Amino acid sequence: RSEVNDDVKKAVIVAAGMGKRLAPHTATMPKCLVPVRGKPLIRRQLDAFRAHGVTEAVVVRGYKAEVLERRSAELGAGVRFVDNPDYERNNVLLSLFHAEAELGTPFLLSYADIVFTKEVVGSLVAARGDICLVVDRDFAAVYEGRTEHPLTEAEVVSLDAKGNVAAVGKRAVPVADAHGEFIGLAKFSKAGAAAFTSAWRELARDYDGRMDAPFQRAMSFRNAYLTDLLQLLIDQGVTLSPVEIHGQWREIDTVQDLARAEETVDW
């Protein structure tokens, strides 16, 4: 296992999506501004990051970007935006790489629709490895009663004999065989960031002019997930290290998720 533990000062948050399953809450604001117990999702993330030395955050925005602009003061210092004008036609992976210029230094990467404790960020920042993924061992419990976002949609993880990530993504392995769920929070060292962006640039060349061709488990490259690129790196021999947690987070994807978070999120 790598002994890399680069000092991480930057977080990149992918927040461009429309959040249709959170309607009507997302009728007037992007998903990341929807409050959980009175505090916007993104502010909860930023507070957790700042507690562990992160001083700058790059937010990839798309849907209702003007609302984020108007309410930017609520996010605190050190936040800047990158725009994804094509947010209606692409997915997490392409959205993230609108911020490619920001990915040359060590960084934390987060989906915009998750909340997590400060301790989760602490474990991730302290972890050693060039690419580290936060993996919830107790993920199945989170899905009990979660009828609007079933267990089959979890970005499951399996490990190899050395304890590194062998597979990651929706339906990457049968749920019963999964070691845990990738929660959408990761860390890249400088070397990890270089491997990640290099693989992306090669893909972008390969798929130039054929964005609708399939890639990994995605029906089309245009709509690929972050996990599709992570899986490609694994397939190429890059080591991805799990950072194990037990609960301590929630995904807010649906109205049901929001209602449940209002009852259970106590951090």
C-alpha positions in Angstrom: 0.0 0.0 0.0 1.3 3.5 -0.9 2.5 5.6 1.9 1.3 8.7 0.2 -0.6 11.2 2.3 -0.4 14.6 0.5 -1.7 17.6 2.3 -5.2 18.3 0.9 -6.5 21.9 0.8 -9.0 21.6 -2.1 -12.4 20.0 -2.5 -14.3 19.6 -5.7 -18.1 19.2 -5.5 -20.1 18.0 -8.5 -23.4 19.9 -8.2 -24.7 20.4 -11.7 -27.6 17.9 -11.8 -31.3 18.8 -11.9 -32.3 16.7 -8.8 -35.7 15.8 -10.3 -36.4 13.2 -7.7 -36.2 15.9 -5.0 -39.0 17.9 -6.6 -40.7 20.1 -5.5 -37.7 21.1 -3.3 -35.6 21.6 -6.4 -38.1 23.7 -8.3 -36.4 26.9 -7.1 -32.9 25.8 -6.2 -30.2 23.3 -7.1 -30.2 20.0 -5.1 -27.1 21.1 -3.2 -28.9 24.0 -1.6 -31.8 21.9 -0.3 -31.7 22.2 3.5 -31.4 19.3 5.9 -32.4 20.4 9.4 -32.1 24.0 8.3 -28.7 23.8 6.8 -28.1 23.4 3.0 -26.5 20.1 1.9 -23.5 21.9 0.4 -22.9 24.0 3.6 -22.9 20.8 5.6 -20.2 19.4 3.3 -18.1 22.5 3.4 -18.2 22.7 7.2 -17.0 19.1 7.4 -14.2 19.8 4.9 -13.1 23.0 6.6 -12.8 21.1 9.9 -10.0 19.2 8.4 -8.0 21.9 6.7 -9.7 22.3 3.4 -9.5 26.0 2.4 -10.8 26.1 -1.1 -13.8 24.5 -2.8 -14.6 24.3 -6.5 -18.3 23.7 -7.2 -19.3 22.4 -10.6 -22.7 23.9 -11.2 -25.4 23.7 -13.9 -29.1 23.6 -13.0 -30.2 26.8 -11.3 -26.6 28.1 -11.4 -27.9 31.6 -10.9 -29.4 30.7 -7.5 -26.0 29.4 -6.3 -24.5 32.7 -7.5 -27.0 34.7 -5.7 -26.6 32.7 -2.5 -22.9 32.2 -2.6 -22.3 34.3 0.5 -24.0 31.5 2.5 -21.2 29.1 1.5 -18.4 31.0 3.2 -15.0 31.9 2.0 -12.8 30.1 -0.6 -15.6 28.8 -2.8 -15.5 29.3 -6.6 -17.6 27.9 -9.4 -17.1 26.1 -12.7 -20.1 25.9 -15.0 -21.3 22.8 -16.9 -23.6 24.3 -19.6 -24.5 20.8 -20.9 -25.8 19.6 -17.5 -29.1 18.4 -19.0 -27.4 16.0 -21.4 -24.5 14.5 -19.4 -23.8 12.9 -16.1 -21.4 13.0 -13.2 -18.2 12.1 -15.1 -18.4 14.7 -17.9 -19.7 17.2 -15.4 -16.7 16.8 -13.1 -14.2 17.3 -16.0 -15.6 20.8 -16.7 -13.3 21.4 -13.7 -10.3 19.6 -15.3 -8.1 22.6 -14.8 -8.6 22.3 -11.0 -7.6 18.7 -10.8 -3.8 19.1 -10.9 -3.2 19.2 -7.1 -4.3 16.9 -4.3 -8.1 17.2 -3.8 -11.2 15.7 -2.2 -14.1 14.9 -4.5 -17.7 14.7 -3.5 -21.1 14.2 -5.0 -23.3 17.2 -4.0 -26.2 15.1 -2.7 -24.6 13.5 0.3 -24.1 14.5 3.9 -21.4 13.0 6.2 -19.9 13.6 9.6 -16.7 15.5 10.1 -15.1 12.2 11.3 -15.7 10.7 7.9 -13.6 13.5 6.3 -11.0 13.0 9.0 -10.6 9.3 8.2 -10.3 10.1 4.5 -7.8 12.9 4.9 -5.6 10.7 7.1 -5.8 7.7 4.8 -2.7 6.7 2.8 -3.0 6.0 -0.9 -3.0 7.8 -4.2 -6.7 7.3 -4.7 -8.9 6.6 -1.7 -12.6 5.9 -1.7 -14.9 6.1 1.3 -16.8 2.8 1.6 -19.7 2.2 4.0 -19.6 -1.4 5.3 -23.1 -1.0 6.8 -24.7 0.3 3.6 -27.5 -2.3 3.5 -29.0 -0.9 6.7 -29.3 2.5 5.1 -31.6 1.0 2.4 -34.1 -0.6 4.8 -37.4 1.1 4.0 -35.8 3.2 1.3 -38.3 2.3 -1.4 -37.7 5.2 -3.8 -34.0 4.5 -4.1 -33.6 0.7 -3.9 -30.4 -1.2 -3.0 -29.9 -2.1 -6.6 -28.9 1.5 -7.2 -26.0 1.4 -4.7 -22.5 2.0 -6.1 -21.2 -1.2 -4.6 -17.6 -2.1 -3.9 -15.7 -5.4 -3.8 -12.1 -5.9 -2.7 -9.3 -8.0 -3.9 -7.1 -10.4 -1.9 -4.8 -7.4 -0.9 -7.7 -5.4 0.4 -7.8 -2.9 -2.5 -10.9 -2.0 -4.5 -11.5 -4.6 -7.2 -14.8 -3.4 -8.5 -16.9 -0.3 -8.0 -20.2 0.9 -9.4 -23.9 0.2 -9.7 -24.3 -3.6 -10.3 -20.5 -4.0 -10.3 -21.0 -7.1 -8.2 -24.2 -8.7 -6.7 -25.3 -6.8 -3.6 -24.9 -10.0 -1.5 -21.2 -10.2 -2.5 -20.4 -6.5 -1.9 -17.9 -5.4 0.7 -19.7 -2.0 1.0 -20.9 1.0 -0.9 -18.9 3.8 -2.3 -20.6 6.9 -0.9 -19.4 9.4 -3.4 -16.5 10.8 -1.4 -12.9 10.3 -2.5 -9.4 11.6 -2.1 -6.7 12.0 -4.8 -3.0 12.6 -4.1 -1.0 14.5 -6.7 0.0 11.2 -8.3 -3.6 9.9 -8.1 -4.9 13.1 -9.6 -2.4 12.8 -12.5 -3.4 9.2 -13.2 -7.1 10.2 -13.0 -6.9 13.1 -15.4 -4.5 11.3 -17.8 -7.0 8.5 -18.2 -9.7 11.1 -18.7 -7.8 12.9 -21.5 -7.2 9.6 -23.3 -10.9 8.7 -23.0 -12.0 12.2 -24.3 -9.8 11.6 -27.4 -11.1 8.1 -27.9 -14.8 9.2 -27.6 -14.5 12.4 -29.6 -17.4 12.4 -32.0 -18.9 9.3 -30.5 -20.3 10.4 -27.2 -23.2 8.0 -27.4 -21.0 4.9 -27.6 -21.0 2.7 -24.5 -18.3 3.0 -21.9 -17.7 0.5 -19.0 -21.2 -0.1 -17.5 -22.7 3.2 -18.9 -25.0 3.0 -21.9 -23.1 6.0 -23.3 -19.9 7.9 -22.6 -21.9 11.1 -22.4 -23.8 9.6 -19.4 -21.0 7.8 -17.7 -20.6 7.9 -13.9 -17.5 8.7 -11.9 -17.3 5.0 -11.0 -16.9 4.0 -14.7 -13.6 5.9 -14.8 -12.6 4.5 -11.5 -13.2 1.0 -12.8 -11.1 1.7 -15.8 -8.2 2.8 -13.6 -8.6 -0.4 -11.6 -8.6 -2.4 -14.9 -5.4 -0.7 -15.9 -3.7 -1.7 -12.6 -4.0 1.5 -10.6 -4.5 0.9 -6.9 -7.6 2.3 -5.3 -7.7 2.1 -1.5 -10.9 1.8 0.6 -11.5 4.0 3.6 -14.0 2.1 5.6 -16.8 3.7 7.6 -19.9 2.4 9.3 -22.9 4.6 8.6 -22.1 8.3 9.4 -23.5 9.5 6.1 -26.7 9.8 4.1 -27.6 10.3 0.4 -30.4 12.8 -0.3 -31.7 11.7 -3.7 -35.4 11.6 -3.1 -38.1 13.3 -1.1 -38.2 10.1 1.0 -34.5 10.4 1.6 -34.9 14.0 2.8 -37.7 13.1 5.2 -35.6 10.3 6.7 -32.5 12.5 7.0 -34.6 15.1 8.9 -35.2 12.4 11.4 -31.8 10.7 11.6 -29.1 13.3 10.8 -27.9 14.5 14.2 -24.5 15.9 13.2 
